Amino acid sequence: MEFLMTTATRRYDLDWLRIIAFGLLIFYHIGMFYVTWDWHVKSDHASSLIEPLMRLVNPWRLDLLFFISGVATVFLAGKMSALQLAGSRFTRLFWPLLFGMLVIVPPQSYYEIVSDIHFSGGYLDFYGKYLTAYKGWCDHNGCLTVPTWNHLWYVAYLLAYSLIFAALWPALKRLPLQWATRLPAPVYFAIPIALYWFAQCILQPLFEDTHAFVGDWTVHAHAFGFFLMGATVARFDRLFDIARASRWFSLIIGLIAYAGVSWLRVAYYGGYLPLPKEAAWIIGTFAESCQAVFMIMALLGFARKHLSHVDTPLRRTLTEAIFPFYIVHQTIIVVAAYNLNRLHLPVVLEATLLVAITVTGCWLSYVIVRRLPLLRPFFGLKVNAKA
């Protein structure tokens, strides 16, 4: 997962952007405890208050990560053979996924059934059933599937995409891309917008997001599509130059599109939608596509402009630490959130404590794991790196 370059100059802007994207994801999952949307555990203070802020980042937070992962995969591919690339990606992603499903994720499922169906058994009783794919934990929303990867679905999907890419790389690297460097700037916006709109407008009504990999076609269109786009543009700087030049324009259009989506949502639920529902769906998904792509381009542009030459000890540490943070963060959030909620604290105090516990827990996990060679592979860290 570490961002590597094929040249002596490291792309610090994308290092920072990856750190920021994962950081936003961690805080987004803290927010899931406080919104009205379904999640593993919920706060007694849950409301719609912060939902507009969540919706601001929701359309692009994961597509940006898959895009950056595509770029990083190409940079790694330039340093090794296709077989070595596949082996490298398997080692760095499979073991954290397996360890996560067996050790890190189970407490999330445990507290979910304790919260939702008032499971009264102990953790060991739960864990035995978890490992044997017990199907009896059900409520009105259906039955809990175990074992599960929960938030680690990103790792599972990235592993699959990386192995597919490694198999295709010997052919892909021979494809001429000089023509792409001469495309007009609007094309670099139009292609991802079209991909996003196709996934949301056409595929979403047919294939619900499941994160179960098989049949998850809407998510694959997003995730693999942006992964491949990142892998394609990594071979030349044209997109990043366009993003830097248009960063303010992209930010403004992205915010305008977000406002349009928000207005359509309010009009729909308020019962005064001035359009047929079918037309509103088409327009709304297109506006959301613009929001996602223009915000991604804005972030790429601002990072390119202001972070390309910013190297600090913090960047070097977080570049390694952010993946272990990602692996453990949701379990820390779920366990801490459930137990904090039982204390019936004021919402500001509860949220402050939850953020502090999550950040501290992520940091301590990394500090401990990086010093234990046996655990390093299970958190995506290189085995031969110095502690």
C-alpha positions as CSV (number, residue, x, y, z in Angstrom):
1,M,0.0,0.0,0.0
2,E,2.9,2.3,0.3
3,F,3.1,4.9,-2.5
4,L,6.2,4.2,-4.6
5,M,7.5,5.9,-7.7
6,T,9.3,4.6,-10.7
7,T,11.7,7.5,-10.5
8,A,14.0,9.0,-7.9
9,T,11.4,11.7,-7.2
10,R,8.6,10.6,-4.9
11,R,5.0,11.8,-5.5
12,Y,4.5,13.4,-2.1
13,D,1.2,14.9,-3.2
14,L,-0.4,11.5,-3.6
15,D,1.2,10.2,-0.4
16,W,-0.5,13.1,1.4
17,L,-3.8,12.6,-0.5
18,R,-3.9,9.0,0.4
19,I,-3.3,9.8,4.1
20,I,-6.1,12.5,3.9
21,A,-8.5,10.1,2.2
22,F,-8.0,7.3,4.7
23,G,-8.3,9.9,7.5
24,L,-11.6,11.1,6.2
25,L,-12.8,7.5,6.0
26,I,-12.0,7.0,9.6
27,F,-13.9,10.1,10.7
28,Y,-16.7,9.1,8.3
29,H,-17.1,5.9,10.2
30,I,-17.2,7.7,13.5
31,G,-20.0,9.8,11.9
32,M,-21.9,6.7,11.0
33,F,-22.5,6.2,14.8
34,Y,-24.4,9.5,14.9
35,V,-26.5,9.5,11.7
36,T,-29.9,7.9,11.1
37,W,-28.5,5.5,8.5
38,D,-28.2,1.8,9.5
39,W,-24.8,0.8,11.0
40,H,-23.4,-1.8,13.3
41,V,-24.2,0.2,16.5
42,K,-26.0,3.5,17.0
43,S,-25.9,6.3,19.5
44,D,-28.9,7.4,21.4
45,H,-28.0,10.8,20.1
46,A,-28.3,9.7,16.4
47,S,-30.0,12.3,14.2
48,S,-29.8,13.9,10.7
49,L,-27.7,16.8,12.0
50,I,-24.3,15.8,10.3
51,E,-25.8,13.9,7.4
52,P,-25.3,16.8,4.9
53,L,-21.6,16.8,5.8
54,M,-21.4,13.1,5.4
55,R,-23.1,13.3,2.0
56,L,-20.5,15.9,0.9
57,V,-17.8,13.3,1.0
58,N,-19.8,10.1,0.5
59,P,-19.8,10.1,-3.4
60,W,-16.1,10.3,-3.8
61,R,-14.3,9.1,-0.7
62,L,-13.8,5.5,-1.9
63,D,-13.4,6.2,-5.6
64,L,-10.5,8.5,-4.8
65,L,-8.8,5.7,-2.8
66,F,-9.3,3.2,-5.6
67,F,-7.9,5.8,-8.1
68,I,-4.8,6.4,-6.0
69,S,-4.4,2.6,-5.6
70,G,-4.5,2.2,-9.4
71,V,-1.7,4.8,-9.7
72,A,0.4,3.2,-7.0
73,T,0.0,-0.3,-8.6
74,V,1.4,1.0,-11.9
75,F,4.4,2.6,-10.1
76,L,5.0,-0.8,-8.4
77,A,4.7,-2.6,-11.7
78,G,7.5,-0.5,-13.1
79,K,9.9,-2.0,-10.6
80,M,9.1,-5.7,-10.9
81,S,7.8,-8.5,-13.1
82,A,4.1,-9.3,-13.4
83,L,4.6,-12.4,-11.2
84,Q,6.5,-10.4,-8.6
85,L,3.8,-7.7,-8.6
86,A,1.1,-10.3,-8.0
87,G,3.2,-11.8,-5.2
88,S,3.8,-8.4,-3.6
89,R,0.1,-7.4,-3.7
90,F,-1.0,-10.8,-2.4
91,T,1.5,-10.6,0.5
92,R,0.6,-7.1,1.5
93,L,-3.2,-7.5,1.1
94,F,-4.3,-11.1,1.7
95,W,-2.7,-11.7,5.1
96,P,-4.3,-8.5,6.6
97,L,-7.6,-9.5,5.1
98,L,-7.5,-13.0,6.5
99,F,-6.2,-11.8,9.9
100,G,-8.8,-9.1,9.9
101,M,-11.7,-11.4,9.3
102,L,-10.5,-13.8,12.0
103,V,-9.4,-11.4,14.7
104,I,-10.1,-7.7,14.0
105,V,-13.6,-7.7,12.6
106,P,-15.5,-10.3,14.8
107,P,-16.0,-7.8,17.7
108,Q,-17.9,-5.6,15.3
109,S,-20.4,-8.4,14.6
110,Y,-20.5,-9.3,18.3
111,Y,-21.6,-5.8,19.4
112,E,-24.0,-5.6,16.4
113,I,-26.0,-8.6,17.6
114,V,-25.7,-7.5,21.2
115,S,-27.2,-4.1,20.2
116,D,-29.7,-5.2,17.6
117,I,-31.1,-8.5,18.8
118,H,-29.9,-8.4,22.4
119,F,-27.6,-11.4,22.2
120,S,-26.8,-12.5,25.8
121,G,-24.1,-15.0,25.2
122,G,-20.4,-14.3,25.9
123,Y,-17.8,-13.5,23.3
124,L,-16.4,-17.0,23.2
125,D,-19.9,-18.4,22.6
126,F,-20.3,-15.9,19.8
127,Y,-16.9,-16.5,18.3
128,G,-17.4,-20.2,17.9
129,K,-20.6,-19.6,16.0
130,Y,-18.9,-16.8,14.0
131,L,-16.2,-19.2,12.7
132,T,-18.7,-21.9,11.8
133,A,-20.9,-19.5,9.7
134,Y,-23.9,-19.5,12.1
135,K,-27.0,-18.2,10.4
136,G,-29.3,-17.7,13.3
137,W,-28.6,-14.0,14.2
138,C,-31.6,-12.4,12.4
139,D,-33.8,-9.4,12.7
140,H,-36.3,-7.6,10.5
141,N,-33.5,-6.5,8.2
142,G,-32.3,-10.1,7.6
143,C,-29.6,-12.4,9.0
144,L,-26.1,-11.5,9.8
145,T,-23.5,-13.2,7.5
146,V,-20.5,-14.5,9.2
147,P,-17.5,-14.7,8.9
148,T,-17.4,-11.3,7.3
149,W,-14.9,-8.7,6.2
150,N,-17.1,-5.6,7.0
151,H,-15.0,-2.5,6.3
152,L,-12.1,-4.7,5.0
153,W,-14.1,-5.2,1.8
154,Y,-11.9,-2.5,0.3
155,V,-8.9,-4.7,0.9
156,A,-10.6,-7.7,-0.6
157,Y,-11.6,-5.8,-3.7
158,L,-8.2,-4.2,-4.1
159,L,-6.5,-7.6,-3.8
160,A,-8.7,-8.9,-6.6
161,Y,-8.2,-5.9,-8.8
162,S,-4.4,-5.9,-8.2
163,L,-4.1,-9.6,-9.2
164,I,-6.2,-9.0,-12.4
165,F,-4.1,-6.1,-13.2
166,A,-0.9,-8.1,-12.7
167,A,-2.1,-10.8,-15.1
168,L,-2.9,-8.1,-17.7
169,W,0.1,-5.9,-17.1
170,P,2.4,-7.5,-19.7
171,A,-0.1,-6.7,-22.4
172,L,-1.3,-3.3,-20.9
173,K,2.2,-1.8,-20.7
174,R,2.6,-2.3,-24.5
175,L,-0.4,-0.2,-25.3
176,P,0.5,3.1,-26.8
177,L,-0.9,6.0,-24.7
178,Q,0.7,9.0,-26.4
179,W,-2.6,9.9,-28.0
180,A,-4.1,10.3,-24.5
181,T,-1.8,13.1,-23.7
182,R,-3.3,15.1,-26.5
183,L,-6.9,14.8,-25.5
184,P,-8.7,18.0,-24.6
185,A,-9.0,18.7,-20.9
186,P,-12.9,18.3,-20.8
187,V,-12.4,14.6,-21.8
188,Y,-10.6,14.0,-18.6
189,F,-13.7,15.1,-16.7
190,A,-16.2,13.5,-19.1
191,I,-15.0,9.9,-18.9
192,P,-15.1,9.5,-15.1
193,I,-18.4,11.4,-15.0
194,A,-19.9,9.0,-17.6
195,L,-18.5,6.0,-15.7
196,Y,-19.9,7.2,-12.4
197,W,-23.3,8.1,-13.9
198,F,-23.6,4.7,-15.6
199,A,-22.9,3.0,-12.3
200,Q,-25.4,5.1,-10.3
201,C,-28.2,5.7,-12.8
202,I,-28.2,2.4,-14.7
203,L,-26.6,-0.3,-12.5
204,Q,-27.7,0.9,-9.0
205,P,-31.4,0.2,-9.5
206,L,-30.5,-3.3,-10.7
207,F,-27.7,-4.3,-8.4
208,E,-27.8,-3.2,-4.7
209,D,-24.5,-2.5,-3.1
210,T,-23.6,-5.6,-1.0
211,H,-19.8,-5.6,-0.7
212,A,-20.0,-9.4,-1.1
213,F,-17.9,-9.2,-4.2
214,V,-20.0,-11.7,-6.2
215,G,-22.7,-9.9,-8.1
216,D,-21.7,-6.5,-6.6
217,W,-21.7,-4.9,-10.1
218,T,-22.4,-1.3,-9.1
219,V,-19.5,-1.3,-6.6
220,H,-17.2,-3.0,-9.1
221,A,-18.1,-0.4,-11.8
222,H,-17.0,2.4,-9.3
223,A,-14.1,0.7,-7.7
224,F,-12.5,-1.2,-10.6
225,G,-13.3,1.6,-13.0
226,F,-11.5,4.3,-10.9
227,F,-8.7,1.8,-10.2
228,L,-8.2,1.3,-13.9
229,M,-8.4,5.1,-14.6
230,G,-5.7,5.6,-12.0
231,A,-3.5,2.9,-13.5
232,T,-4.0,4.5,-17.0
233,V,-3.1,8.1,-16.1
234,A,-0.2,7.1,-13.9
235,R,1.9,6.7,-17.0
236,F,1.7,10.4,-17.9
237,D,1.1,13.7,-16.1
238,R,-1.6,15.1,-18.2
239,L,-4.5,14.6,-15.8
240,F,-2.6,15.9,-12.8
241,D,-1.6,19.0,-14.7
242,I,-5.2,19.6,-15.7
243,A,-6.3,19.0,-12.1
244,R,-3.8,21.6,-10.9
245,A,-4.8,24.2,-13.4
246,S,-8.6,23.7,-12.8
247,R,-8.6,23.1,-9.1
248,W,-10.7,26.1,-8.1
249,F,-13.1,25.6,-10.9
250,S,-13.4,21.9,-10.0
251,L,-14.1,22.8,-6.3
252,I,-16.8,25.3,-7.2
253,I,-18.5,23.0,-9.7
254,G,-18.3,20.1,-7.2
255,L,-20.0,22.2,-4.5
256,I,-22.6,23.5,-6.9
257,A,-23.4,19.9,-7.9
258,Y,-23.6,18.9,-4.2
259,A,-26.1,21.8,-3.6
260,G,-28.2,20.6,-6.6
261,V,-28.3,17.0,-5.3
262,S,-29.2,18.3,-1.8
263,W,-32.0,20.4,-3.2
264,L,-33.4,17.5,-5.2
265,R,-33.3,15.3,-2.1
266,V,-35.2,17.9,0.0
267,A,-37.7,18.4,-2.7
268,Y,-38.3,14.7,-3.1
269,Y,-38.9,14.0,0.6
270,G,-40.8,17.2,1.0
271,G,-43.3,16.2,-1.6
272,Y,-42.8,19.2,-3.9
273,L,-40.5,17.7,-6.6
274,P,-41.1,19.7,-9.8
275,L,-40.1,16.8,-12.0
276,P,-41.2,13.3,-12.7
277,K,-39.3,10.9,-10.5
278,E,-37.6,9.2,-13.4
279,A,-36.3,12.6,-14.7
280,A,-35.2,13.6,-11.1
281,W,-33.3,10.3,-10.8
282,I,-31.4,10.9,-14.1
283,I,-30.6,14.5,-13.2
284,G,-29.8,13.7,-9.6
285,T,-27.4,10.9,-10.4
286,F,-25.7,13.1,-13.0
287,A,-25.3,15.9,-10.5
288,E,-23.9,13.4,-8.0
289,S,-21.5,12.2,-10.7
290,C,-20.3,15.7,-11.2
291,Q,-20.0,16.3,-7.5
292,A,-17.8,13.2,-7.2
293,V,-15.5,13.7,-10.2
294,F,-15.0,17.5,-9.7
295,M,-14.3,17.1,-6.0
296,I,-11.7,14.3,-6.8
297,M,-10.1,16.6,-9.5
298,A,-10.1,19.5,-7.0
299,L,-8.3,17.4,-4.4
300,L,-5.8,16.1,-7.0
301,G,-5.2,19.6,-8.1
302,F,-4.7,21.2,-4.7
303,A,-2.5,18.3,-3.7
304,R,-0.4,18.7,-6.9
305,K,-0.1,22.5,-6.3
306,H,0.7,22.6,-2.6
307,L,1.9,19.2,-1.5
308,S,4.2,17.9,-4.3
309,H,7.4,19.0,-2.5
310,V,6.2,18.7,1.1
311,D,8.2,16.0,2.8
312,T,8.2,15.8,6.6
313,P,8.8,13.1,9.2
314,L,5.0,13.1,9.7
315,R,4.4,12.2,6.1
316,R,7.0,9.4,6.2
317,T,5.4,8.0,9.4
318,L,1.8,8.3,8.3
319,T,2.5,6.8,4.9
320,E,3.3,3.6,6.6
321,A,0.9,3.9,9.5
322,I,-2.3,4.8,7.7
323,F,-3.0,1.2,6.5
324,P,-2.8,-0.3,9.9
325,F,-5.0,2.6,11.1
326,Y,-7.5,1.5,8.5
327,I,-7.4,-2.1,9.5
328,V,-8.2,-1.5,13.2
329,H,-10.2,1.7,13.2
330,Q,-13.7,0.4,12.7
331,T,-13.4,-2.2,15.5
332,I,-12.1,0.5,17.9
333,I,-15.0,2.7,16.9
334,V,-17.7,0.0,17.3
335,V,-16.4,-1.3,20.6
336,A,-15.8,2.2,22.1
337,A,-19.1,3.6,20.7
338,Y,-21.3,0.9,22.1
339,N,-19.8,1.2,25.6
340,L,-19.7,5.0,25.6
341,N,-23.4,5.0,24.6
342,R,-24.3,2.9,27.7
343,L,-22.9,5.7,29.9
344,H,-25.5,8.2,28.6
345,L,-23.1,11.1,28.3
346,P,-23.9,14.4,26.6
347,V,-23.4,14.1,22.9
348,V,-20.4,16.5,22.7
349,L,-18.5,14.7,25.5
350,E,-19.4,11.3,24.0
351,A,-18.2,12.3,20.5
352,T,-15.1,13.9,21.8
353,L,-14.2,10.8,23.8
354,L,-15.0,8.6,20.8
355,V,-12.6,10.6,18.5
356,A,-9.9,10.6,21.2
357,I,-10.2,6.8,21.8
358,T,-10.2,6.0,18.0
359,V,-7.2,8.2,17.3
360,T,-5.3,6.9,20.3
361,G,-6.2,3.3,19.6
362,C,-5.1,3.5,16.0
363,W,-1.8,5.1,17.0
364,L,-1.1,2.6,19.8
365,S,-1.9,-0.3,17.5
366,Y,0.6,0.9,14.9
367,V,3.3,1.6,17.5
368,I,3.0,-1.9,18.9
369,V,2.6,-3.8,15.7
370,R,5.5,-2.1,13.9
371,R,7.8,-3.4,16.6
372,L,6.6,-7.0,16.4
373,P,7.9,-8.8,13.3
374,L,5.4,-11.6,13.7
375,L,2.5,-9.2,13.4
376,R,3.7,-6.8,10.8
377,P,2.5,-8.9,7.7
378,F,-1.0,-9.0,9.2
379,F,-1.2,-5.2,9.2
380,G,0.3,-4.7,5.7
381,L,3.7,-3.7,6.9
382,K,7.0,-5.0,5.4
383,V,8.6,-7.8,7.3
384,N,12.1,-6.6,6.7
385,A,11.6,-3.0,7.7
386,K,13.4,-1.7,10.8
387,A,11.2,-1.2,13.8
